[in-house]
Amino acid sequence: MRILAVGTAGDVGKAAVAELRPRHEIITAGRSSGDVRVDLLDASSISAMFEKLGKLDAVVACAGHAHYGPLAGMTETQFMKGLKDKLMGQVNLVLLGTPYVNDRGSFTLTSGVLDRDPILKGVNGATVNAALKGFVTAAAIELERGIRINVVSPGLLEDSEKKYAGLFPGQEMVSSKRVGLAYAKSVEGVLTGQVIIIA
């Protein structure tokens, strides 16, 4: 398969690519690294990327950031960070990328643990993750040509422990291997409209 993987500089993206690359042609994309550059905050950048790449069998999105901070005092601008970046960035990959995905192809998006296991300072992330679940389950019944869509929802990766030190007390971490396998399940399998949880 010819697969576009967006956001492969992070730990989740690296895990997805490591699992898929031995069996597929992987094209990586990111804001500052990858085979092609794309800014998920800019719809014209997303459109230009798809126009450049042409037809694909799958799109894997591991990109996007949310705002971490206490709810008290949080501003609309801070809250919109996650909505514009992690949520709409991935949603726009689907909206703008569907014409470029071959029949019976797929989209795999990425959420995370916060909507089912919230933490302090994680309201924005929890909201975005819940919205991604809603988008995927609804989009699955409307996508045509047999195109599938799922969202992978990993717990805290072992490789990310230092980056998020202290934010996820008591969380049992998950291995990169298990996370990678979840992306393989979505891309190579038959599921659609599912939240694939790695806990």
Secondary structure, DSSP 4 states (H G I P E B T S, - for coil): -EEEEE--SSHHHHHHHHHHTTTSEEEEEESSSSSEE--TT-HHHHHHHHHHH--EEEEEE-------S-STT--HHHHHHHIIIIIHHHHHHHHHHGGGEEEEEEEEEE--GGGTS--TT-HHHHHHHHHHHHHHHHHTTT--TT-EEEEEEE--BGGGTTTTTTTSTTPPPB-HHHHHHHHHHHHHS---S-EEEE-
